[in-house]
């Protein structure tokens, strides 16, 4: 599963540059800048991003990066058979089916 992180270019543009750069270094994260994310006014008040459609909001830019990384980590599950961490709903490296992995 790939993570899609959307940013509004009007939302703390210069301050979020480093956040976007750090997230781009993660192999399964795609960064998209979209003119309107339909959270009107929020882009002027708080740093935020949409991670696979979930609105992640923080009080500061540094907190936003931490909150996004925490969200990415929380959507992972452990595969009991291989001891690998895999994304929720996708166990490509595992012979177990999804039901067994999700137990």
Secondary structure, 3 states (H helix, E strand, C coil): CCEEEEECCCCCCCCCHHHHHHHHCCCCEEEEECCCCCCCCHHHHCEEEEECCEEEEECCHHHHHHHHHHHHHHCEEECCCCCCEEECCCCCCCCCCHHHHHC
